[in-house]
Amino acid sequence: MNQAKAEFFDAQVASGWAAEEYGDIERPKLERLLTQSELGPGQWVLEPGCGTGRLSEVLAQVVGPTGHLVAMDISQGMVDACRKRVAGLSWVRVEQMAVEDFQPPVGSFDRVVCHQVFPHFDDQPAALAHLVSLLKPGGILTVVHFMPSAVINDTHRKAGTVVEKDMLPPPGEMQRMMTQAGLGVENLVDDELGYLLKARLPGA
Protein backbone atom coordinates (compact mmCIF):
# COMPACT_ATOMS: atom_id res chain seq x y z
CA MET A 1 0.00 0.00 0.00
CA ASN A 2 1.21 3.50 -0.84
CA GLN A 3 1.52 5.08 2.62
CA ALA A 4 2.18 8.58 1.26
CA LYS A 5 -1.07 8.48 -0.70
CA ALA A 6 -2.94 7.08 2.28
CA GLU A 7 -1.75 10.02 4.37
CA PHE A 8 -2.64 12.47 1.60
CA PHE A 9 -6.22 11.19 1.52
CA ASP A 10 -6.42 11.07 5.32
CA ALA A 11 -5.94 14.85 5.19
CA GLN A 12 -8.76 15.21 2.62
CA VAL A 13 -11.56 13.57 4.59
CA ALA A 14 -13.34 16.83 5.44
CA SER A 15 -12.75 18.56 2.09
CA GLY A 16 -15.75 19.45 -0.03
CA TRP A 17 -15.04 17.02 -2.88
CA ALA A 18 -14.82 14.14 -0.41
CA ALA A 19 -17.46 14.94 2.19
CA GLU A 20 -20.30 17.02 0.75
CA GLU A 21 -23.61 15.27 0.18
CA TYR A 22 -24.69 14.68 -3.41
CA GLY A 23 -27.05 17.36 -4.72
CA ASP A 24 -29.02 18.21 -7.85
CA ILE A 25 -25.86 18.65 -9.93
CA GLU A 26 -24.77 15.08 -9.16
CA ARG A 27 -28.18 13.46 -9.67
CA PRO A 28 -27.94 12.95 -13.46
CA LYS A 29 -24.34 11.77 -13.03
CA LEU A 30 -25.42 9.24 -10.43
CA GLU A 31 -28.28 8.07 -12.63
CA ARG A 32 -25.90 7.46 -15.51
CA LEU A 33 -23.50 5.58 -13.26
CA LEU A 34 -26.25 3.31 -11.91
CA THR A 35 -27.81 2.72 -15.32
CA GLN A 36 -24.56 2.04 -17.17
CA SER A 37 -23.32 -0.24 -14.39
CA GLU A 38 -26.62 -2.16 -14.62
CA LEU A 39 -26.81 -2.22 -10.84
CA GLY A 40 -29.69 -3.90 -9.08
CA PRO A 41 -30.92 -5.72 -5.97
CA GLY A 42 -29.10 -8.85 -4.86
CA GLN A 43 -25.81 -8.14 -6.61
CA TRP A 44 -22.33 -8.43 -5.14
CA VAL A 45 -20.53 -5.14 -5.76
CA LEU A 46 -16.91 -4.13 -5.14
CA GLU A 47 -16.09 -0.43 -4.71
CA PRO A 48 -12.34 0.26 -4.52
CA GLY A 49 -11.39 3.76 -3.36
CA CYS A 50 -14.69 4.32 -1.55
CA GLY A 51 -13.60 7.57 0.11
CA THR A 52 -16.04 8.85 2.72
CA GLY A 53 -18.77 6.57 1.42
CA ARG A 54 -20.96 9.00 -0.48
CA LEU A 55 -21.36 6.53 -3.31
CA SER A 56 -21.16 3.50 -1.00
CA GLU A 57 -24.37 4.64 0.66
CA VAL A 58 -26.12 4.83 -2.72
CA LEU A 59 -24.77 1.48 -3.92
CA ALA A 60 -25.81 -0.18 -0.67
CA GLN A 61 -29.39 1.00 -1.09
CA VAL A 62 -29.45 -0.27 -4.69
CA VAL A 63 -28.18 -3.79 -3.97
CA GLY A 64 -30.22 -4.01 -0.76
CA PRO A 65 -30.02 -6.60 2.00
CA THR A 66 -30.12 -9.49 -0.48
CA GLY A 67 -26.89 -8.14 -2.03
CA HIS A 68 -23.43 -7.44 -0.71
CA LEU A 69 -21.17 -4.41 -1.01
CA VAL A 70 -17.46 -4.42 -0.24
CA ALA A 71 -16.10 -0.86 -0.07
CA MET A 72 -12.42 -0.20 0.54
CA ASP A 73 -9.90 2.59 0.69
CA ILE A 74 -6.22 2.94 1.59
CA SER A 75 -7.02 5.89 3.87
CA GLN A 76 -8.06 4.99 7.41
CA GLY A 77 -9.73 8.39 7.75
CA MET A 78 -11.85 7.78 4.66
CA VAL A 79 -12.74 4.29 5.86
CA ASP A 80 -13.84 5.61 9.26
CA ALA A 81 -16.11 8.17 7.56
CA CYS A 82 -17.53 5.53 5.22
CA ARG A 83 -18.29 3.17 8.11
CA LYS A 84 -20.30 5.92 9.80
CA ARG A 85 -22.35 6.46 6.65
CA VAL A 86 -23.26 2.81 6.23
CA ALA A 87 -23.60 1.95 9.93
CA GLY A 88 -26.45 -0.48 10.44
CA LEU A 89 -26.33 -1.88 6.89
CA SER A 90 -25.28 -5.44 7.63
CA TRP A 91 -24.73 -6.30 3.96
CA VAL A 92 -21.94 -3.70 3.62
CA ARG A 93 -18.31 -4.43 4.51
CA VAL A 94 -15.80 -1.56 4.66
CA GLU A 95 -12.08 -2.34 4.73
CA GLN A 96 -8.90 -0.30 4.93
CA MET A 97 -6.66 -1.85 2.29
CA ALA A 98 -5.37 -1.52 -1.25
CA VAL A 99 -7.58 -3.43 -3.65
CA GLU A 100 -4.50 -5.27 -4.93
CA ASP A 101 -4.24 -6.87 -1.47
CA PHE A 102 -7.89 -7.99 -1.43
CA GLN A 103 -7.98 -11.73 -2.09
CA PRO A 104 -11.53 -13.12 -2.10
CA PRO A 105 -12.40 -16.17 -4.23
CA VAL A 106 -11.98 -15.54 -7.95
CA GLY A 107 -15.22 -14.48 -9.63
CA SER A 108 -16.93 -13.24 -6.47
CA PHE A 109 -18.49 -10.03 -7.79
CA ASP A 110 -21.19 -9.07 -10.28
CA ARG A 111 -19.99 -5.48 -10.53
CA VAL A 112 -16.85 -3.44 -9.87
CA VAL A 113 -17.37 0.33 -9.62
CA CYS A 114 -14.16 2.40 -9.78
CA HIS A 115 -15.39 5.86 -8.83
CA GLN A 116 -12.72 8.58 -8.61
CA VAL A 117 -10.01 5.99 -8.02
CA PHE A 118 -8.56 4.66 -11.29
CA PRO A 119 -5.93 7.42 -11.73
CA HIS A 120 -4.61 6.68 -8.23
CA PHE A 121 -3.69 3.04 -8.89
CA ASP A 122 0.12 2.95 -8.88
CA ASP A 123 0.14 0.16 -11.48
CA GLN A 124 -3.07 0.56 -13.45
CA PRO A 125 -2.78 -2.57 -15.66
CA ALA A 126 -1.96 -4.76 -12.65
CA ALA A 127 -4.80 -3.32 -10.56
CA LEU A 128 -7.20 -3.76 -13.46
CA ALA A 129 -6.14 -7.37 -14.03
CA HIS A 130 -6.76 -8.10 -10.36
CA LEU A 131 -10.19 -6.44 -10.43
CA VAL A 132 -11.15 -8.43 -13.53
CA SER A 133 -10.17 -11.66 -11.76
CA LEU A 134 -12.78 -10.83 -9.11
CA LEU A 135 -15.60 -10.43 -11.65
CA LYS A 136 -18.08 -13.18 -12.42
CA PRO A 137 -18.49 -14.12 -16.11
CA GLY A 138 -20.70 -11.45 -17.66
CA GLY A 139 -19.79 -9.03 -14.89
CA ILE A 140 -19.38 -5.30 -15.50
CA LEU A 141 -16.58 -2.95 -14.49
CA THR A 142 -17.14 0.80 -14.67
CA VAL A 143 -14.60 3.61 -14.35
CA VAL A 144 -16.48 6.75 -13.35
CA HIS A 145 -15.67 10.37 -12.54
CA PHE A 146 -18.12 13.21 -12.10
CA MET A 147 -15.77 15.54 -14.01
CA PRO A 148 -14.36 15.26 -17.55
CA SER A 149 -10.95 13.60 -17.82
CA ALA A 150 -9.22 16.85 -18.81
CA VAL A 151 -10.37 18.50 -15.56
CA ILE A 152 -9.35 15.49 -13.45
CA ASN A 153 -5.90 15.27 -14.99
CA ASP A 154 -5.34 19.02 -14.76
CA THR A 155 -6.41 19.06 -11.11
CA HIS A 156 -4.03 16.25 -10.23
CA ARG A 157 -1.19 17.76 -12.27
CA LYS A 158 -1.51 21.07 -10.43
CA ALA A 159 -1.80 19.46 -7.00
CA GLY A 160 1.99 19.31 -6.66
CA THR A 161 1.70 16.36 -4.27
CA VAL A 162 1.73 12.56 -4.36
CA VAL A 163 -1.21 12.64 -6.82
CA GLU A 164 0.37 14.98 -9.41
CA LYS A 165 1.15 12.07 -11.76
CA ASP A 166 -2.15 10.23 -11.20
CA MET A 167 -3.77 10.49 -14.63
CA LEU A 168 -6.70 8.99 -16.47
CA PRO A 169 -5.13 7.51 -19.62
CA PRO A 170 -6.35 8.71 -23.05
CA PRO A 171 -9.20 6.75 -24.67
CA GLY A 172 -7.04 4.58 -26.90
CA GLU A 173 -4.84 3.52 -24.02
CA MET A 174 -7.84 2.75 -21.82
CA GLN A 175 -9.37 0.66 -24.60
CA ARG A 176 -6.14 -1.32 -24.98
CA MET A 177 -5.80 -1.80 -21.23
CA MET A 178 -9.35 -3.10 -20.94
CA THR A 179 -8.93 -5.44 -23.91
CA GLN A 180 -5.66 -6.82 -22.56
CA ALA A 181 -7.40 -7.48 -19.24
CA GLY A 182 -10.05 -9.53 -21.06
CA LEU A 183 -12.87 -6.98 -21.00
CA GLY A 184 -15.02 -5.73 -23.84
CA VAL A 185 -15.58 -1.97 -23.75
CA GLU A 186 -19.27 -1.19 -24.31
CA ASN A 187 -19.26 2.55 -23.69
CA LEU A 188 -16.81 5.38 -23.13
CA VAL A 189 -18.14 8.90 -22.66
CA ASP A 190 -16.28 12.02 -21.59
CA ASP A 191 -18.66 14.98 -21.47
CA GLU A 192 -20.31 17.57 -19.25
CA LEU A 193 -21.57 14.82 -16.91
CA GLY A 194 -18.04 13.53 -16.48
CA TYR A 195 -16.17 10.42 -17.52
CA LEU A 196 -17.63 6.93 -17.75
CA LEU A 197 -16.18 3.75 -19.16
CA LYS A 198 -18.25 0.57 -19.12
CA ALA A 199 -16.61 -2.78 -19.83
CA ARG A 200 -17.92 -6.32 -19.55
CA LEU A 201 -16.25 -9.67 -18.92
CA PRO A 202 -17.46 -12.18 -21.52
CA GLY A 203 -19.50 -15.07 -20.23
CA ALA A 204 -22.89 -15.78 -18.74
Secondary structure, 3 states (H helix, E strand, C coil): CCHHHHHHHHCCCCCHHHHCCCCCCCHHHHHHHHHHCCCCCCCEEEEECCCCCHHHHHHHHHHCCCCEEEEEECCHHHHHHHHHHCCCCCCEEEEECCHHHCCCCCCCEEEEEEECCHHHCCCHHHHHHHHHHCEEEEEEEEEEECCCHHHHHHHHHHHCCCCCCCCCCCHHHHHHHHHHCCCEEEEEEEECCEEEEEEECCCC
